[in-house]
Amino acid sequence: MGKVGYEELFDRLLRFYRENNWADWYVLPDHVPRSTDSDREVEFKVRETIDFARLFVRMMPEDFVAKAVGVVHGRTEEQVRRCVEAYAEMGIRYVGFGSFGTSGPNGTINLVSQRSLKLLRLVQTLAHERSLRLHIFGIGNPSYLIRLAKAHIIPTSFDSAGWWKAGGFGNVFFPGGKQLHITAVRSTETTLSGLEYHKKRSGHECTFCSDLKLLRRRRMMRILHNLSVMLETIDQLQGRR
């Protein structure tokens, strides 16, 4: 995000992880490629991510590797394969995929493109072959979860604050539908009757959207409603497996 340099991130994480050994998992520092980076810049960042991960593991206590999560980056199949193989050689048993395309301010919004899906399928295959767990970083709304499931990509875990950010910016989710901006009426979909239609269409009901006028006015109601929809979508997808 341009707020801190990679070397400073490395030092901060090293110090923080050494002082806080209570967590179940620790994500290793990674040098994140951007969609605007050249192929040469992406290759440099992939190499640096792997090299500094090795250094980081060596500088931590011996038992740290069992709780480390290595971040897989790359624009090509060879690059993501190299990441997974390097982490497996280090003894790391949990890898996370983070190389989605990005958009928005500072490249903070992940996009699930056909290319990233292809790379993610390969990472999932490589992880399964090596009995590694697979995490997916930055999946922010129910439609992405559904798209991954349709592509037969089932991670061990994922994380995102997308539901929180969306609610903060006036957007809400409904299962199986697109994101709707509701703090201003811009289409029939975002009128009260339009929102009621989406509730009935999806069969969704939660405490936080029981009063649609309140949902429109209150940020925290939208945030908690979005979280409820995310959890409901996960339950639905798990029921199909």
VEXDREN-2710 file (C-alpha; in Angstrom, 1 decimal):
% VEXDREN-2710
k/r/px/py/pz
1/MET/0.0/0.0/0.0
2/GLY/3.1/2.2/0.0
3/LYS/2.9/3.0/3.7
4/VAL/6.0/1.1/4.7
5/GLY/9.1/-0.3/2.8
6/TYR/9.6/-4.0/2.5
7/GLU/12.8/-4.0/4.7
8/GLU/11.0/-2.1/7.4
9/LEU/8.1/-4.5/7.3
10/PHE/10.5/-7.4/7.7
11/ASP/12.1/-5.8/10.8
12/ARG/8.8/-4.9/12.3
13/LEU/7.3/-8.4/11.9
14/LEU/10.5/-10.0/13.1
15/ARG/10.4/-8.0/16.3
16/PHE/6.6/-8.4/16.8
17/TYR/6.6/-12.1/16.2
18/ARG/9.5/-12.6/18.6
19/GLU/7.6/-10.7/21.3
20/ASN/4.3/-12.4/20.7
21/ASN/4.4/-16.2/20.5
22/TRP/0.8/-16.8/21.4
23/ALA/-0.7/-17.0/17.9
24/ASP/-1.7/-20.1/16.0
25/TRP/-0.3/-18.9/12.7
26/TYR/2.2/-16.3/11.5
27/VAL/2.2/-15.0/7.9
28/LEU/5.7/-14.5/6.6
29/PRO/6.6/-11.1/5.1
30/ASP/6.0/-10.9/1.4
31/HIS/6.9/-8.4/-1.3
32/VAL/3.5/-7.9/-3.1
33/PRO/3.5/-7.6/-6.9
34/ARG/1.1/-5.1/-8.4
35/SER/-0.9/-5.4/-11.6
36/THR/1.1/-2.3/-12.8
37/ASP/4.5/-3.9/-12.2
38/SER/6.6/-5.0/-15.2
39/ASP/7.4/-8.7/-15.6
40/ARG/10.9/-7.9/-14.4
41/GLU/9.6/-6.2/-11.2
42/VAL/7.3/-9.2/-10.5
43/GLU/10.2/-11.6/-10.8
44/PHE/12.3/-9.5/-8.5
45/LYS/9.5/-9.4/-5.9
46/VAL/8.9/-13.2/-6.1
47/ARG/12.6/-13.9/-5.6
48/GLU/12.8/-11.5/-2.7
49/THR/9.7/-13.0/-1.1
50/ILE/11.3/-16.4/-1.1
51/ASP/14.8/-15.3/-0.1
52/PHE/13.6/-13.2/2.8
53/ALA/11.2/-16.0/3.9
54/ARG/14.2/-18.3/4.3
55/LEU/16.1/-15.6/6.2
56/PHE/13.0/-14.9/8.4
57/VAL/12.5/-18.5/9.4
58/ARG/16.2/-18.9/10.3
59/MET/16.1/-15.8/12.5
60/MET/13.1/-17.1/14.4
61/PRO/13.0/-19.8/17.1
62/GLU/13.2/-23.4/15.8
63/ASP/9.5/-24.2/16.4
64/PHE/8.4/-21.2/14.4
65/VAL/8.3/-22.9/11.1
66/ALA/5.5/-25.2/12.2
67/LYS/3.3/-22.1/12.6
68/ALA/4.5/-20.1/9.6
69/VAL/2.3/-19.3/6.5
70/GLY/4.3/-18.7/3.3
71/VAL/2.8/-16.3/0.8
72/VAL/2.7/-17.5/-2.8
73/HIS/3.2/-14.8/-5.5
74/GLY/3.7/-14.9/-9.2
75/ARG/2.5/-13.9/-12.6
76/THR/3.5/-17.2/-14.2
77/GLU/3.0/-20.9/-13.4
78/GLU/6.8/-21.3/-12.9
79/GLN/6.8/-18.5/-10.3
80/VAL/4.0/-19.9/-8.2
81/ARG/5.4/-23.4/-8.5
82/ARG/8.8/-22.1/-7.3
83/CYS/7.2/-20.5/-4.3
84/VAL/5.3/-23.6/-3.2
85/GLU/8.4/-25.8/-3.7
86/ALA/10.6/-23.4/-1.7
87/TYR/8.2/-23.3/1.2
88/ALA/7.9/-27.0/1.3
89/GLU/11.7/-27.3/1.4
90/MET/11.7/-24.9/4.3
91/GLY/9.4/-27.2/6.2
92/ILE/6.4/-24.8/6.0
93/ARG/3.1/-26.7/6.0
94/TYR/0.7/-23.8/5.2
95/VAL/0.8/-21.6/2.1
96/GLY/-1.4/-18.7/1.1
97/PHE/-2.2/-17.4/-2.4
98/GLY/-2.1/-13.6/-2.7
99/SER/-1.4/-12.9/-6.4
100/PHE/-4.8/-11.6/-7.6
101/GLY/-5.0/-8.7/-9.9
102/THR/-5.7/-5.4/-8.1
103/SER/-7.6/-2.2/-8.7
104/GLY/-8.7/0.8/-6.7
105/PRO/-6.7/3.3/-4.5
106/ASN/-3.2/1.9/-3.9
107/GLY/-4.2/-1.4/-5.6
108/THR/-6.0/-2.6/-2.5
109/ILE/-9.0/-4.3/-4.1
110/ASN/-8.4/-7.8/-5.3
111/LEU/-9.9/-9.0/-8.6
112/VAL/-10.5/-12.7/-9.5
113/SER/-9.5/-12.9/-13.1
114/GLN/-9.2/-16.0/-15.3
115/ARG/-5.4/-15.8/-15.0
116/SER/-5.5/-15.7/-11.2
117/LEU/-8.0/-18.6/-11.2
118/LYS/-5.6/-20.7/-13.3
119/LEU/-2.7/-19.9/-11.0
120/LEU/-4.8/-20.6/-7.9
121/ARG/-5.9/-24.0/-9.3
122/LEU/-2.2/-24.9/-9.8
123/VAL/-1.3/-23.8/-6.3
124/GLN/-4.1/-25.9/-4.9
125/THR/-2.9/-28.9/-6.9
126/LEU/0.7/-28.4/-5.7
127/ALA/-0.4/-27.9/-2.1
128/HIS/-2.5/-31.1/-2.2
129/GLU/0.5/-33.1/-3.7
130/ARG/2.6/-31.9/-0.8
131/SER/-0.1/-32.2/1.9
132/LEU/0.0/-28.5/2.6
133/ARG/-2.8/-26.4/3.8
134/LEU/-4.0/-23.6/1.5
135/HIS/-5.1/-20.1/2.5
136/ILE/-6.5/-17.5/0.2
137/PHE/-5.9/-13.8/1.0
138/GLY/-8.3/-11.0/0.3
139/ILE/-11.5/-12.6/-0.9
140/GLY/-14.0/-9.9/-0.1
141/ASN/-17.5/-10.8/-1.1
142/PRO/-19.9/-13.8/-1.5
143/SER/-19.8/-13.8/-5.3
144/TYR/-16.0/-14.5/-5.2
145/LEU/-16.6/-17.4/-2.9
146/ILE/-19.2/-18.8/-5.3
147/ARG/-16.9/-18.3/-8.3
148/LEU/-14.1/-20.2/-6.6
149/ALA/-16.4/-23.0/-5.6
150/LYS/-17.6/-23.3/-9.2
151/ALA/-14.0/-23.5/-10.3
152/HIS/-13.5/-26.4/-7.8
153/ILE/-11.2/-24.3/-5.6
154/ILE/-11.8/-25.2/-2.0
155/PRO/-9.2/-23.6/0.3
156/THR/-8.5/-24.6/3.9
157/SER/-9.2/-21.0/4.9
158/PHE/-9.6/-17.5/3.6
159/ASP/-9.5/-14.0/5.1
160/SER/-11.0/-10.7/4.2
161/ALA/-12.1/-7.4/5.6
162/GLY/-14.1/-6.8/2.4
163/TRP/-17.4/-7.2/4.1
164/TRP/-16.4/-4.5/6.6
165/LYS/-15.1/-2.1/4.0
166/ALA/-18.2/-2.6/1.8
167/GLY/-20.6/-1.8/4.6
168/GLY/-18.5/1.2/5.6
169/PHE/-18.8/2.6/2.0
170/GLY/-22.6/2.0/1.9
171/ASN/-22.7/-1.3/0.1
172/VAL/-24.5/-4.5/1.1
173/PHE/-24.4/-8.1/-0.1
174/PHE/-27.2/-10.6/-0.6
175/PRO/-26.6/-14.3/-1.2
176/GLY/-26.1/-15.1/-4.8
177/GLY/-26.3/-11.5/-5.9
178/LYS/-24.2/-8.5/-6.7
179/GLN/-23.1/-5.8/-4.3
180/LEU/-25.6/-3.0/-3.9
181/HIS/-24.9/0.6/-2.9
182/ILE/-27.8/1.6/-0.7
183/THR/-27.0/4.9/1.0
184/ALA/-28.3/6.7/-2.1
185/VAL/-31.1/5.5/-4.4
186/ARG/-29.4/5.1/-7.8
187/SER/-31.7/2.4/-9.3
188/THR/-34.9/0.5/-8.6
189/GLU/-32.7/-2.2/-7.0
190/THR/-31.7/0.1/-4.2
191/THR/-35.2/1.4/-3.3
192/LEU/-36.8/-0.1/-0.3
193/SER/-39.0/-2.3/-2.5
194/GLY/-35.9/-3.3/-4.5
195/LEU/-34.0/-4.4/-1.4
196/GLU/-37.1/-6.3/-0.1
197/TYR/-37.1/-8.1/-3.5
198/HIS/-33.4/-9.2/-3.0
199/LYS/-34.2/-10.4/0.5
200/LYS/-37.1/-12.6/-0.8
201/ARG/-35.0/-13.7/-3.8
202/SER/-32.1/-14.9/-1.7
203/GLY/-34.2/-16.1/1.3
204/HIS/-31.9/-14.1/3.5
205/GLU/-33.0/-12.8/6.9
206/CYS/-30.9/-11.4/9.7
207/THR/-31.4/-9.1/12.6
208/PHE/-29.3/-6.4/10.9
209/CYS/-31.5/-6.1/7.7
210/SER/-34.9/-6.5/9.4
211/ASP/-35.3/-2.8/9.2
212/LEU/-34.2/-1.6/5.8
213/LYS/-34.4/2.1/6.6
214/LEU/-32.0/1.5/9.5
215/LEU/-29.8/-0.6/7.3
216/ARG/-29.5/2.3/4.9
217/ARG/-28.7/4.8/7.7
218/ARG/-26.4/2.9/10.0
219/ARG/-22.9/1.8/9.0
220/MET/-22.5/-0.9/11.6
221/MET/-25.8/-2.5/10.6
222/ARG/-24.6/-2.8/7.0
223/ILE/-21.2/-4.3/8.2
224/LEU/-22.8/-6.9/10.4
225/HIS/-25.4/-7.7/7.7
226/ASN/-22.6/-8.3/5.2
227/LEU/-20.8/-10.6/7.7
228/SER/-24.0/-12.5/8.1
229/VAL/-24.3/-13.0/4.4
230/MET/-20.7/-14.1/4.1
231/LEU/-21.3/-16.8/6.8
232/GLU/-24.5/-17.9/5.2
233/THR/-22.8/-18.3/1.8
234/ILE/-20.1/-20.4/3.4
235/ASP/-22.7/-22.7/5.0
236/GLN/-24.5/-23.0/1.6
237/LEU/-21.3/-23.9/-0.2
238/GLN/-20.3/-26.4/2.4
239/GLY/-23.7/-28.0/2.1
240/ARG/-23.1/-28.6/-1.6
241/ARG/-19.8/-30.4/-1.0
END
